[in-house]
Amino acid sequence: MNALFHTPLSAPALFVGKVDATHERTTPCPRTLEQAFGPAAVGGVIVPLPEPAHLHRAADTALYIVGVIGIGAALVFNNFQ
């Protein structure tokens, strides 16, 4: 926010040395994968997720019926408002 509005200093600015300002930058700075995400990013092990179990036909039918009832209720209550 300070970069948008010019604010005069109450005292003259003094050069006090070099500072590592990579954390204060608004533009990206080049880093290695390990610097950006830690050591686990390079040597990490990818574990695949198991296949999702398919719902039974009764559960599919129940979800369909509940959806139709929900849409019907929404249409009925929407007409009363």
Secondary structure by P-SEA (a helix, b strand, c coil): ccccbbbbbcccccccccccccccccbbbbbcccccccccccbbbbbbbcccccccaaaaaaaaaaaaaaaaaaaaaaaac
